[in-house]
Amino acid sequence: MEGHPLRRASERQSLEVGDTAVLLVDYQEKLFSAMPEKARERHLKNTKILLEGAQALKIPVIATEQYPKGIGPTLPQVRESYPDLNPIEKMEFSCLKNETASKAIQASGKRKFLVTGMETHICVYQTVLDLVDKGFIPHVVADTCLSRTEENYRVGLSLCEKAGAVITGTETALFQLLGKAGGEEFKKISKLIR
């Protein structure tokens, strides 16, 4: 059964707390204000749930900011959800093309990354390509990612999936990481999604 394709798919799609980190890509003020109003609040709410869930599960979060002088800092609501956030400034679209961010990703010791951010078809997609090329397994959290247009958002998700990413959602990822009901983590995460 070792080389069976279904077994490999299961390993790719599974999430374990000890082997997972969150990669928060460019969740910044000016960029966020350019996103479609209908999607903004819903996706921000899910991003906060993801970050607070990561904190409850003690999953590390690596964050980046694309040219913060021009696009602004990480949203305050996002920072509140994960107070230890220390965003890495970058000019490159892919997080892995930035030396500091790439080192942080490598040094995390994690193999799987829950990827969230903006824009889905640019920085998220290019980061996913490089994660896959470096042997990581990205899980793109679709209900936390944003693009300025619905079409670009859909194209971005499709390209990420074709590149080898697992497309997931906030609740799916968090409950997959939990694995079972009961315990303090389950109570915290259940409370977050109500």
VENBEL-V577792 format. One record per residue. PSI is psi in whole degrees, 0 to 359 (none if undefined). NEAR is the number of other C-alpha atoms within 8 Angstrom. Layout:
psi;near
PSI;NEAR
PSI;NEAR
This chain:
psi;near
345;4
308;4
9;6
132;7
326;6
324;6
317;10
320;9
318;8
317;8
322;7
322;8
345;8
156;7
134;10
142;8
316;10
347;6
17;10
142;14
164;13
137;14
108;11
109;12
107;14
51;12
74;14
156;13
302;11
325;8
316;11
320;10
342;6
355;7
158;12
130;9
319;6
322;6
332;9
300;11
321;8
315;9
325;12
317;10
315;8
324;11
318;13
319;11
316;12
314;10
318;13
326;11
319;12
319;13
317;10
325;10
359;8
42;7
129;12
152;10
126;11
128;14
147;12
159;14
124;15
115;11
68;10
335;10
327;6
325;5
352;11
171;11
175;9
141;12
136;9
323;6
327;7
316;13
322;11
327;7
339;10
82;10
335;6
10;5
133;9
79;6
143;9
125;9
141;9
159;11
335;7
147;8
315;11
133;13
328;13
348;11
350;9
125;11
315;7
314;7
319;13
317;11
320;8
319;9
312;11
317;8
343;6
334;8
7;7
151;11
335;9
140;12
128;13
110;12
128;13
151;15
197;13
149;15
147;13
319;15
357;14
273;10
319;13
310;16
312;14
326;11
317;12
314;13
313;10
325;10
312;12
315;13
330;7
3;6
7;7
164;10
104;13
137;14
105;13
118;15
93;14
323;11
13;10
351;13
152;14
149;13
161;13
336;10
152;8
319;7
314;6
324;11
310;15
316;8
315;9
313;13
317;14
315;8
320;10
315;14
317;10
330;7
345;9
4;9
152;13
129;11
125;11
183;10
167;11
306;14
318;7
310;8
313;11
318;12
332;9
319;10
322;9
311;10
337;6
160;6
160;6
157;7
168;6
318;6
317;10
317;11
315;9
314;10
321;11
321;8
323;7
322;9
357;7
none;4
